[in-house]
Every structure is written in C-alpha cells, then in structure tokens.
Amino acid sequence: MSLIQIVNFQPLGDERGSLVALEANKSVPFEIKRVYYIFGTKEGVSRGFHAHCNLKQVAVCVTGSCRFVLDNGKQREEVLLDCSTKGLIIEDLTWREMHDFSPDCVLLVLASEHYDENDYIRDYNEFLKVVNGEG
Ligand code: TYD
C-alpha cells in the first residue's frame, strides 16, 4: 500500500472565485485540535525531519508548492503538493521531510492533537528502532 494518501477536497467555486471547507471527521479524518501554517520559508530550506508517536495530520499547500517525503521505516515515498484542493494524510509514526518550498508556499497543517514536544521523534535511527519494536 502506498504511503501517499491524498484526500481531494471539493472546491466550492462560483463566478466569484474558489472556496474549500475542511470539516473534522468528514474530509479531514479526525477531530482537529490544532491548525498551523508554514510560510515565508527561505530558499533552499528543508523542514520536518521528524515523526510523531501519536499525531495524525493533513497537510495542504494552499498557495505554492513543496515536496513531501514520507517514510514508515520500510518504504520511502515522495509527493509534490501543489494544489489547494488536495490534502496529504500523515499517519502516526511516519517520518516526514518537506523540501523545495516555492517562495510563495503557504503550507496549512491540521493536527489531531495539541502541540507536545514529547511526542516528537527527531532522530531517524531512534525512529527506526521505534517502528521496528526496539524502541
Ligand atoms: P517544528 O515542528 O520543529 O517544525 P518542522 O515542521 O519544520 O519540523 O516546529 C518549529 C518550532 O515551532 C519548534 O520550536 C516547536 C514550535 N511549534 C509549536 O510551538 N507549536 C506547534 O504547533 C508547532 C508545529 C511547532
């Protein structure tokens, strides 16, 4: 099964322009506890490089583009997010990296839990131990 799970949001456009509505437990497959957005990313900067023990997220590039790498310790796959009507679902225990941010990129992230630094796994070898049941 592919690590890349994309959810397509229904664009509610009319002659005035476009609108996308994201609703918990509908287009977003969890209760949303937190929303954050990443913007103004400097040229050549990559972000992420961590996994979470207990956190589901949906990432949407509302403007611009960036490339996501997802890794579950067995497979590593990538996807270009460049469309405001597509969300990338990121499950628990998934290593993520974000690269190639366009200068105008606004990356919106919906999260199933509040911010908790203790939930982060920031070391890739530690991540491999956890997913292989050695952590
Ligand atoms: P971090 O998660 O390390 O960013 P990246 O997505 O690039 O890995 O977050 C950067 C900083 O912001 C870090 O000091 C933690 C803080 N932060 C919060 O306080 N709340 C949040 O919801 C998030 C996502 C980050």
Boltz pocket constraint, residues with backbone or C-beta under 6 A from the ligand:
constraints:
  - pocket:
      binder: B
      contacts: [[A, 34], [A, 36], [A, 46], [A, 47], [A, 48], [A, 49], [A, 50], [A, 115]]
      max_distance: 6.0
